[in-house]
Amino acid sequence: MNEKAKSRLIDSLLLAMIIVPFLLAILLKVLFKPAEEGISITGALIYLEIPMPLQPLYVTEAMVNSVAVVIALLGLCLYFTRGLTVVPSSKRQVIAEWVVEKVSGLVEQNMGRKFMGFAPYIAAILGLSAFSSLSSLLGLYPPTADISVIAGWAIITFTLITHYKLKGGLWAYIKSFFEPIPFFAPLNIIGEVATPVSMSFRHYGNVMSGAVISTLIAAAMQGLSRSLLGWLPGALSKVPFLQIGLPAVLSLYFDLFSGCMQAFIFAMLTMLFVAQANPEDD
């Protein structure tokens, strides 16, 4: 096998690594979810229940789709970074370098040069959040509509925030809860705990509310179409003509614009909170 054929084979395998996880997730959902009529607004499906000492461990649709997004992102990164050269010789390398430059510039602008090591983490948050929300375009349950997924990301960010606050010393960290006066200690503690909670519910609430609103409007358009156009002859009376158009436009907003915007907001909050937590140099 010559080098050109070998290169095409590797590219094909990487592209399959991007596509196949989503296809398997769709197949799994079709096999587990029975056909139903009318409005259906439910949480993530439970695929497997594993007995545990305290409580069962549920393997949910959100967990499976999260793994699919991670594998697809890994394949996408390998595809765009394969065969890098000193001077860009392919469009893939140009795109990869553009993404790296934009994320690095975002981190430098909001956190400073000493935090440039956070660029991969911020890129991971942006990619995971955006692709998780966009998976709803394939008919999958978006992992960002599951509070447990977003809470996991928020806890990681909160751990980083606490780590940098403790760099100023344990006593300085404890003393900060009693500033400006000791009377504010309960409020400061609540504010500290509220950071991961607010980050979680802000992202989750926007994605989940978009899914609920889109489903309700689609169902309303279907019922309105049957009421107004039910007089059409034959099979035409069963076609939801009014359902065509508006739900698609709403999907462009809630799935594309809002999903990507929430990913950007979550990444911005992560950068700002971590940068502000770092103690100032003497």
Buried (B, 14 or more C-beta within 10 A) or exposed (E): EEEEEEEEEBBEEBEEBBEBBBEBBBEBBEEEEEEEEEEEEEEBBEBEEEEEEEEEEBBBBBBBBBBBBBBBBBBBBBBBEBEEEEEBEEEBBEEBBEBBEEBBEBBBEBBEEEBEEBBEBBBBBBBBBBBBBBBBEBEBBBBBBBBBBBBBBBEBBBEBBEEBBBEBEEEEBEEBBEEEEEEEBEEBEEEBEEBBEEBBBBBBBBBBEBBBEBBEBBBBBBBBBBEEBEEEEEEEEEBBBBBEEBBEEBBEBBBBEBBBBBBBBBBBBBBEBBBEBBBEEE
